[in-house]
Amino acid sequence: MRSTKQLINENNEKRKLLNAENELLYEDFSLYIRTDLRVAEHESEELLMDLLDHLLEGQEDGKTATNLFGSHPRKYADELIAGLPHEKKRNVIPYVFSLVFNLLGWFSLIYGMVNLVLLKFTKVDETISLGNSIVLLTVIMIVTAFGVFVIFKLIRSTLFVNKKQRRRAFWKAGFFGAGSFALIMFLTRIMPDFGPEVNFEWWVYLVIGAVLVIISKLVRSITT
């Protein structure tokens, strides 16, 4: 049996054979199915491979995407998803946490590199209070986890629709991102320092970031 990674790689190669119109529609199908957290990743990739083969066969016979999937591709995609086995649902919590750890890891890596550069030009306060840092970290993790579901839902709403509806969804995503950032910045400003203070040099952030990215990849490999 082919692994999930093998299916994805094979899918990426075979989709190059699609014409422009079919490729656009298939991209919508791919995103719509892959961002449905209710389905197992391996089963969804098998479904996408079958869908791609069906589309390529129809293309060779001169059939259009509408001939194959009808005039309501979203409804067709929902029917395909409903046909997937329910006993193999994706383990959502580890999947979401892998995304959260990955985001926090890259944030820590970038923050450490920025501090390293700034130290060459100015003095950087490397003292942090553990109390409010833990609170802020918790808020960031909650907002990020919630954001995964919101962004996936918004992405799905942009598929199989016209450009005007897509722009509306992109605006919603922008407002959500700006609002989340504003909330975190607001808490950073109003929250008083409490708890023990520690010194975190730039390299500590790099180490923490690398560890978080590695953990995210390990969790991701377990859930696939």
C-alpha positions as CSV (number, residue, x, y, z in Angstrom):
1,M,0.0,0.0,0.0
2,R,1.3,3.4,-0.9
3,S,2.0,5.8,2.0
4,T,0.4,9.2,2.3
5,K,3.6,10.9,1.2
6,Q,3.9,8.7,-1.9
7,L,0.3,9.5,-2.8
8,I,1.0,13.3,-2.5
9,N,4.2,13.1,-4.6
10,E,2.5,11.0,-7.3
11,N,-0.5,13.4,-7.2
12,N,1.8,16.4,-7.7
13,E,3.4,14.8,-10.8
14,K,0.2,13.5,-12.4
15,R,-1.7,16.8,-12.1
16,K,0.8,18.4,-14.5
17,L,-1.0,16.5,-17.2
18,L,-4.2,18.4,-16.7
19,N,-5.2,21.3,-19.0
20,A,-5.6,24.8,-17.5
21,E,-9.3,24.5,-16.9
22,N,-9.2,21.1,-15.3
23,E,-6.2,22.0,-13.2
24,L,-8.1,25.0,-11.7
25,L,-11.1,22.8,-10.8
26,Y,-8.9,20.1,-9.4
27,E,-7.0,22.6,-7.2
28,D,-10.4,23.5,-5.7
29,F,-11.2,19.9,-5.1
30,S,-7.8,19.3,-3.5
31,L,-8.1,22.2,-1.1
32,Y,-11.7,21.5,-0.3
33,I,-11.0,17.9,0.7
34,R,-7.7,18.5,2.4
35,T,-9.1,21.2,4.6
36,D,-11.9,19.0,5.9
37,L,-10.6,18.0,9.3
38,R,-13.2,15.3,9.7
39,V,-11.6,13.0,7.2
40,A,-8.4,10.9,7.6
41,E,-5.5,12.3,5.5
42,H,-4.6,9.0,3.9
43,E,-8.1,8.3,2.8
44,S,-8.5,11.8,1.5
45,E,-5.3,11.5,-0.6
46,E,-6.5,8.2,-2.0
47,L,-9.8,9.9,-3.0
48,L,-7.9,12.7,-4.6
49,M,-5.9,10.3,-6.6
50,D,-9.0,8.5,-7.9
51,L,-10.5,11.9,-8.7
52,L,-7.4,12.9,-10.7
53,D,-7.4,9.6,-12.6
54,H,-11.0,10.1,-13.5
55,L,-10.4,13.7,-14.6
56,L,-7.4,12.6,-16.8
57,E,-9.4,9.8,-18.4
58,G,-12.2,12.2,-19.2
59,Q,-9.8,14.8,-20.5
60,E,-8.4,12.2,-23.0
61,D,-11.9,11.5,-24.2
62,G,-12.5,15.2,-24.8
63,K,-15.0,15.6,-21.8
64,T,-15.2,18.8,-19.9
65,A,-15.1,19.1,-16.1
66,T,-18.8,19.9,-16.2
67,N,-19.5,16.7,-18.0
68,L,-17.7,14.7,-15.3
69,F,-18.8,16.5,-12.1
70,G,-21.9,18.4,-13.1
71,S,-22.7,22.1,-12.6
72,H,-22.4,21.9,-8.8
73,P,-18.8,20.7,-8.0
74,R,-19.1,21.6,-4.3
75,K,-22.1,19.3,-3.9
76,Y,-20.2,16.6,-5.7
77,A,-17.2,17.1,-3.4
78,D,-19.5,16.9,-0.3
79,E,-20.9,13.6,-1.6
80,L,-17.4,12.2,-2.1
81,I,-16.4,13.3,1.4
82,A,-19.5,11.7,2.9
83,G,-18.5,8.4,1.3
84,L,-15.2,8.2,3.2
85,P,-15.2,5.8,6.2
86,H,-16.1,7.5,9.4
87,E,-14.2,5.2,11.7
88,K,-10.9,6.6,10.3
89,K,-11.4,10.2,11.1
90,R,-8.3,12.4,11.5
91,N,-7.0,12.8,15.0
92,V,-7.6,16.6,15.0
93,I,-6.0,17.6,18.3
94,P,-2.5,16.3,17.5
95,Y,-2.8,17.7,13.9
96,V,-3.7,21.2,15.2
97,F,-1.1,21.1,17.9
98,S,1.5,20.2,15.2
99,L,0.5,23.4,13.4
100,V,0.6,25.4,16.6
101,F,4.1,24.1,17.6
102,N,5.4,24.8,14.1
103,L,4.1,28.4,14.1
104,L,5.5,29.1,17.6
105,G,8.8,27.4,16.6
106,W,9.3,29.6,13.6
107,F,8.2,32.7,15.6
108,S,10.9,31.9,18.2
109,L,13.5,31.3,15.5
110,I,12.8,34.6,13.8
111,Y,12.7,36.4,17.2
112,G,16.1,35.0,18.1
113,M,17.6,36.0,14.8
114,V,16.2,39.5,15.1
115,N,17.6,39.9,18.6
116,L,21.0,38.7,17.3
117,V,21.0,41.4,14.6
118,L,19.8,44.1,16.9
119,L,22.6,43.3,19.4
120,K,25.1,44.5,16.9
121,F,23.6,48.0,16.8
122,T,21.9,48.6,20.2
123,K,21.3,47.2,23.6
124,V,18.5,44.7,23.9
125,D,16.6,44.0,27.1
126,E,16.7,40.2,27.4
127,T,14.8,40.0,30.7
128,I,11.4,38.5,30.6
129,S,8.8,37.8,33.4
130,L,7.7,34.2,33.4
131,G,4.2,34.8,34.7
132,N,2.8,37.0,31.9
133,S,5.0,35.2,29.3
134,I,3.2,32.0,30.1
135,V,-0.2,33.7,30.0
136,L,0.6,35.3,26.6
137,L,1.9,32.0,25.3
138,T,-1.3,30.3,26.3
139,V,-3.4,33.0,24.6
140,I,-1.3,32.7,21.4
141,M,-1.7,28.9,21.4
142,I,-5.5,29.2,21.8
143,V,-5.9,31.9,19.2
144,T,-3.7,29.9,16.8
145,A,-5.6,26.7,17.3
146,F,-8.9,28.5,16.8
147,G,-7.4,30.3,13.8
148,V,-6.6,27.0,12.1
149,F,-10.3,26.1,12.0
150,V,-11.4,29.6,11.0
151,I,-8.8,29.9,8.2
152,F,-9.7,26.4,6.9
153,K,-13.4,27.3,6.9
154,L,-12.6,30.6,5.0
155,I,-10.4,28.8,2.5
156,R,-13.3,26.3,1.8
157,S,-15.7,29.2,1.3
158,T,-13.5,30.6,-1.5
159,L,-13.6,27.4,-3.6
160,F,-16.0,26.7,-6.4
161,V,-17.2,30.3,-6.3
162,N,-16.7,33.5,-8.3
163,K,-14.0,36.1,-7.7
164,K,-16.3,38.5,-5.8
165,Q,-17.1,35.9,-3.2
166,R,-13.5,35.0,-2.9
167,R,-12.5,38.6,-2.2
168,R,-15.1,38.7,0.5
169,A,-13.6,35.7,2.2
170,F,-10.1,37.1,1.9
171,W,-11.2,40.3,3.6
172,K,-12.7,38.2,6.4
173,A,-9.4,36.3,6.8
174,G,-7.6,39.6,6.9
175,F,-9.8,41.0,9.6
176,F,-9.5,37.9,11.7
177,G,-5.7,38.0,11.4
178,A,-5.5,41.7,12.3
179,G,-8.0,41.2,15.1
180,S,-6.0,38.4,16.6
181,F,-2.8,40.3,16.4
182,A,-4.4,43.4,17.9
183,L,-5.7,41.3,20.8
184,I,-2.3,39.8,21.6
185,M,-0.6,43.3,21.3
186,F,-3.3,44.7,23.6
187,L,-2.7,42.0,26.2
188,T,1.0,42.6,26.0
189,R,0.6,46.3,26.8
190,I,-1.9,46.1,29.6
191,M,-0.7,43.0,31.4
192,P,1.7,43.8,34.3
193,D,4.9,41.9,34.7
194,F,4.6,39.2,37.4
195,G,6.4,36.0,38.4
196,P,10.2,35.4,38.4
197,E,12.3,37.2,35.9
198,V,14.8,35.3,33.7
199,N,17.4,36.3,31.1
200,F,16.8,34.8,27.6
201,E,19.7,35.4,25.3
202,W,19.1,35.2,21.5
203,W,20.5,31.7,21.2
204,V,17.9,30.4,23.7
205,Y,15.1,31.4,21.4
206,L,16.9,29.7,18.5
207,V,17.1,26.4,20.5
208,I,13.5,26.6,21.7
209,G,12.3,27.4,18.1
210,A,14.3,24.4,16.7
211,V,12.9,22.1,19.4
212,L,9.3,23.2,18.7
213,V,9.7,22.7,14.9
214,I,11.1,19.2,15.4
215,I,8.3,18.4,17.8
216,S,5.7,19.6,15.3
217,K,7.2,17.4,12.6
218,L,7.3,14.4,14.9
219,V,3.6,14.9,15.9
220,R,2.7,15.4,12.3
221,S,4.5,12.1,11.3
222,I,2.6,10.2,14.0
223,T,-0.8,11.5,12.8
224,T,-0.3,10.7,9.2
